[in-house]
Amino acid sequence: MNLIEELQQIHEQAISAVSAATDAGELEEVRLRYLGKKGSLTQILRGLGSLSAEEKPLVGSAANEVRVGIETALDEKTRAISSEALRLQMMQDSVDVTLPGRRRPLGRQHLIERITREVVEIFVGLGYRVAEGPQVELAYYNFTALNTPQAHPARSPSDTFYVRDQSVETGLKSHDSEVLLRTHTSPVQVRVMESSKPPIYILAPGKVYRRDIPDPSHLPQFTQVEGLVVDEGITFADLKGTLEHFCHEMFGSDRKTRFRPHFFPFTEPSAEVDVSCGICAGSGCRFCGNTGWLEILGCGMIDPNVFEYVGIDSERYGGFAFGMGVERIAALKYDLPDLRMLVEGDMRFLAQF
């Protein structure tokens, strides 16, 4: 058999092998068998140098035609296999629009959001409106305008998250910054009093931030709802009646309330409000520390110094403010022993509410 006949035989065998291949792996084996470094066609091409001057152009031309024929067959088969694979993939991924849809289970409001809305609804029913403000706040609105002196412990970086602009080199330490994550929603009250004239009846719900280590009764981020009233003839009796109404609406008409003297820089007089324990009905148990009472919020009459910052005449107008933590309200309402349960995302727990 001369080289021309051998080349013809290699071409026929290669075309047959390409046709029989079913995937890219088998095609690669065919290519290596005939066109690889040790392939049949490659071996003949390497032997061209030993041929006579008359044979060399004839065999070389025939070998080149065989190589082109095999490469063309390989390319066509590759496209055919890819096209078939795509067709099968599309069939596999196709959607039968005539099939009934899969019903997704409905979600529900998170307990924190639900309690927030309950609190808002109670006070909106009393004529309050909802006000909002920035979570990244100025120290002036968070502390200074709320009658909080510069040396007050709450202004310390150990209690408050201060914000420093790291895009520029200021040389300031974090506690030198005048920008912070608000520690309460009281700055909203200051901003409203600056921009609005009395009478003012607002509620300010929102996230607040404090440098607290998470434990059963503290979270570094929690939800607070604060209220503000500024009007003529407002007395502590109005504050007391408002909060008693709230406690009865939130916890039930059978729950009792009590007011204990306290101190806040922006209210005078100030008080903390307790509600009778729902587990022991006020008789004393481990949940309430055997006192029969559970603390729920702080409140007080607006300090005249705060009115001076916002330009309201304290001789003509009076007012009160109060603030409560939504997570604590939720814990007290549903007897939860640990506030962290509300934010850990355990669906087994959250699905109960």
C-alpha positions in Angstrom: 0.0 0.0 0.0 1.5 3.3 -1.0 1.2 6.5 1.0 -1.6 7.9 -1.0 -3.8 4.9 -0.3 -2.8 4.9 3.3 -3.8 8.6 3.6 -7.2 7.8 2.0 -7.7 5.0 4.5 -6.8 7.3 7.4 -9.3 9.8 6.1 -12.1 7.2 5.9 -11.4 5.9 9.3 -11.2 9.3 10.9 -14.5 10.5 9.3 -16.2 7.3 10.5 -14.8 7.8 14.0 -16.0 11.4 14.1 -19.5 10.4 12.9 -19.7 7.7 15.7 -18.6 10.1 18.5 -21.5 11.1 20.8 -19.9 13.7 23.1 -17.0 16.2 23.3 -14.8 13.7 25.1 -15.0 11.1 22.3 -14.3 13.9 19.7 -11.2 14.9 21.5 -10.0 11.2 21.5 -10.5 11.1 17.7 -8.6 14.3 17.2 -5.6 13.1 19.2 -5.7 9.7 17.4 -5.3 11.3 14.0 -4.1 14.8 14.4 -2.2 14.7 17.7 1.5 14.6 18.1 1.5 10.9 17.9 -1.5 10.7 15.5 -1.6 8.6 12.3 -1.6 11.6 10.0 1.1 13.4 11.9 3.4 10.4 11.6 3.1 10.5 7.8 3.7 14.2 7.6 6.9 13.8 9.6 8.1 11.2 7.1 7.8 13.6 4.1 11.4 14.5 4.3 12.5 10.9 3.3 10.5 10.9 0.0 11.8 11.7 -3.4 11.4 15.0 -5.0 8.7 13.7 -7.3 6.7 12.0 -4.4 7.0 14.7 -1.8 4.5 17.3 -3.4 2.0 14.6 -4.3 1.9 13.1 -0.8 2.1 16.5 0.9 -0.9 17.8 -1.0 -2.9 14.6 -0.3 -2.0 14.7 3.4 -3.1 18.4 3.7 -6.4 17.5 2.1 -6.9 14.7 4.6 -6.0 17.0 7.5 -8.5 19.7 6.3 -11.2 17.1 5.8 -10.7 15.7 9.3 -10.7 19.2 10.9 -13.8 20.2 9.0 -15.6 17.0 10.1 -14.5 17.6 13.8 -15.8 21.2 13.7 -19.2 20.2 12.2 -19.6 17.4 14.7 -18.6 19.7 17.6 -21.3 22.2 16.6 -23.9 19.4 16.2 -23.1 18.0 19.7 -23.3 21.5 21.3 -26.6 22.2 19.5 -28.1 18.9 20.7 -26.8 19.6 24.3 -28.5 23.0 24.2 -31.7 21.6 22.9 -31.8 19.0 25.7 -31.0 21.6 28.3 -33.8 23.9 27.0 -36.2 20.9 27.1 -35.1 20.1 30.6 -35.5 23.7 31.8 -38.6 24.5 30.0 -41.7 25.5 31.9 -45.1 24.1 31.2 -47.3 27.1 31.5 -50.4 24.9 31.6 -49.4 23.4 34.9 -50.9 24.9 38.1 -48.5 27.2 40.0 -46.8 26.3 43.2 -48.4 28.1 46.1 -45.9 30.0 48.2 -46.5 30.1 52.0 -47.4 33.5 53.2 -45.0 35.3 55.5 -46.0 37.3 58.5 -44.9 40.5 60.2 -42.0 40.2 62.6 -43.1 40.5 66.2 -41.0 43.7 66.6 -42.8 45.3 63.6 -46.2 44.2 64.8 -45.7 45.6 68.3 -44.4 48.9 66.8 -47.6 49.2 64.7 -49.8 48.4 67.7 -48.2 51.2 69.7 -48.5 53.6 66.7 -52.2 52.7 66.2 -53.0 53.4 69.9 -51.5 56.9 69.8 -52.8 57.7 66.3 -56.2 56.9 67.7 -55.6 59.7 70.3 -54.8 62.2 67.5 -51.0 61.9 67.3 -49.1 61.9 64.0 -46.0 59.9 63.1 -42.7 61.8 62.6 -39.4 60.5 61.4 -35.7 61.6 61.4 -32.2 60.5 60.4 -30.6 57.6 62.2 -27.1 59.2 61.7 -27.6 62.3 63.8 -25.7 65.4 65.0 -24.7 65.5 68.7 -26.5 68.8 68.9 -29.9 67.2 68.3 -29.1 64.0 70.1 -27.7 65.6 73.3 -27.1 69.4 73.4 -30.7 70.5 72.5 -32.0 67.9 74.9 -30.3 69.6 77.8 -27.6 66.9 78.1 -24.4 68.6 79.4 -21.0 67.9 77.7 -19.8 65.8 80.7 -22.9 63.6 80.8 -21.9 59.8 80.7 -24.3 59.2 77.8 -22.1 61.3 75.6 -19.1 59.1 76.3 -17.8 56.9 73.4 -18.2 53.9 75.7 -22.0 54.5 75.5 -22.5 56.0 72.1 -21.4 55.0 68.5 -19.7 58.1 67.0 -19.2 58.4 63.3 -15.9 59.6 61.8 -15.4 60.4 58.1 -12.6 58.1 57.0 -12.5 59.4 53.4 -10.4 62.3 54.6 -7.6 62.5 57.2 -9.1 64.7 59.9 -6.9 63.8 62.9 -10.0 63.5 65.0 -10.7 60.7 67.4 -14.1 59.1 67.4 -15.3 60.9 70.5 -14.3 64.2 69.0 -16.9 63.7 66.2 -20.1 65.6 66.2 -21.8 62.9 64.2 -23.2 59.7 65.8 -25.8 56.9 65.5 -28.8 58.3 67.5 -29.2 56.8 70.9 -32.9 57.5 71.1 -35.5 59.0 68.8 -35.7 62.2 70.9 -33.8 64.1 68.2 -36.9 63.8 66.0 -38.8 65.7 68.7 -36.3 68.5 68.6 -36.4 68.8 64.8 -40.2 68.8 64.9 -40.3 71.6 67.5 -37.8 73.6 65.5 -39.9 73.4 62.3 -43.5 73.4 63.7 -45.5 75.6 66.0 -47.6 74.2 68.9 -49.9 72.5 69.3 -47.7 69.4 68.6 -48.8 65.8 69.1 -46.3 63.4 67.5 -45.0 59.8 67.8 -41.4 59.0 66.7 -40.7 55.3 66.1 -37.4 54.0 64.8 -34.1 52.2 65.2 -31.6 53.4 67.9 -28.1 52.4 68.7 -26.2 52.1 72.0 -22.9 50.5 73.0 -24.5 47.7 75.0 -23.3 44.1 75.1 -26.2 41.8 74.0 -27.7 40.1 77.0 -31.3 39.0 78.1 -32.3 42.6 78.7 -30.1 44.7 76.4 -29.4 45.0 72.6 -26.9 47.3 70.8 -29.7 48.0 68.2 -33.3 48.2 69.2 -36.6 49.9 68.2 -37.8 52.8 70.2 -41.1 54.7 70.1 -41.1 58.2 71.7 -44.0 60.6 72.0 -44.1 64.4 72.4 -46.9 66.7 73.3 -46.6 70.5 73.3 -49.7 72.6 73.9 -51.3 75.2 76.2 -52.4 73.9 79.6 -50.6 70.6 79.5 -50.1 69.1 83.0 -48.6 65.9 84.5 -52.2 64.6 84.8 -52.4 64.6 81.0 -49.2 62.6 80.8 -50.4 60.1 83.5 -53.8 59.6 81.8 -52.3 59.1 78.4 -49.9 56.5 79.5 -52.4 54.6 81.6 -54.7 54.5 78.5 -51.7 53.1 76.5 -50.9 50.4 79.1 -54.5 49.2 79.3 -54.8 49.1 75.5 -51.5 47.2 75.1 -51.5 44.9 78.1 -55.2 44.7 79.1 -57.6 46.6 81.2 -56.8 44.4 84.3 -53.2 45.6 84.4 -52.3 48.3 86.9 -49.7 51.0 86.4 -47.5 53.0 88.8 -45.2 56.1 88.3 -41.9 56.3 90.1 -39.7 59.4 90.4 -36.7 59.4 88.1 -34.3 61.7 86.3 -33.8 62.5 82.6 -31.9 65.6 81.4 -34.7 66.8 79.1 -37.7 66.4 81.4 -38.6 67.8 84.8 -40.3 66.2 86.7 -39.5 62.8 85.3 -40.8 59.3 86.0 -40.5 55.7 85.1 -43.7 53.8 84.5 -44.3 50.2 85.7 -47.1 47.8 84.8 -48.2 45.0 87.1 -46.7 41.6 86.3 -49.0 39.5 84.0 -47.6 36.2 85.3 -48.2 36.7 89.0 -50.9 39.4 88.7 -48.8 41.6 90.9 -48.3 39.2 93.8 -44.6 38.7 93.1 -42.6 36.0 91.1 -39.2 35.3 89.6 -40.1 37.1 86.4 -40.7 40.4 88.1 -38.1 39.9 90.8 -40.8 39.3 93.4 -41.8 43.0 93.2 -45.1 42.4 91.3 -44.1 45.2 88.8 -42.3 45.5 85.5 -40.7 48.7 84.1 -41.9 49.6 80.6 -41.0 53.2 79.8 -39.7 56.6 80.9 -41.5 59.9 80.8 -41.7 63.4 82.1 -42.7 67.1 81.5 -40.5 68.9 79.0 -37.7 70.9 80.7 -38.0 74.6 79.9 -34.4 74.6 78.8 -35.4 72.4 75.9 -38.0 74.9 74.8 -35.4 77.6 74.8 -33.3 75.6 72.3 -36.2 75.4 69.9 -37.7 78.8 70.4 -40.9 77.9 72.2 -42.3 80.1 74.9 -42.2 78.0 78.1 -44.4 80.5 79.9 -47.2 79.9 77.4 -46.7 76.3 76.5 -46.2 73.1 78.4 -45.6 69.6 77.3 -44.6 66.1 78.1 -42.5 63.3 76.4 -42.2 59.6 76.9 -40.2 56.8 75.4 -40.4 53.0 75.3 -38.4 50.1 73.8 -40.5 48.0 71.5 -38.5 44.8 72.2 -39.1 45.2 75.9 -42.8 45.8 75.3 -42.9 42.6 73.3 -41.0 40.7 76.0 -43.4 41.9 78.7 -46.5 41.2 76.6 -45.5 37.7 75.7 -43.4 36.8 78.7 -40.1 36.4 76.8 -37.1 35.8 79.0 -34.5 37.0 76.6 -34.6 40.0 74.1 -32.0 38.3 71.9 -34.7 35.7 70.9 -36.3 38.5 68.9 -33.3 39.1 66.6 -31.6 35.7 66.3 -33.9 34.7 63.3 -35.0 31.4 64.7 -38.1 30.6 62.7 -39.2 28.0 65.2 -39.6 30.8 67.7 -40.8 33.6 65.4 -43.5 31.3 63.9 -45.3 31.2 67.3 -46.4 34.8 67.0 
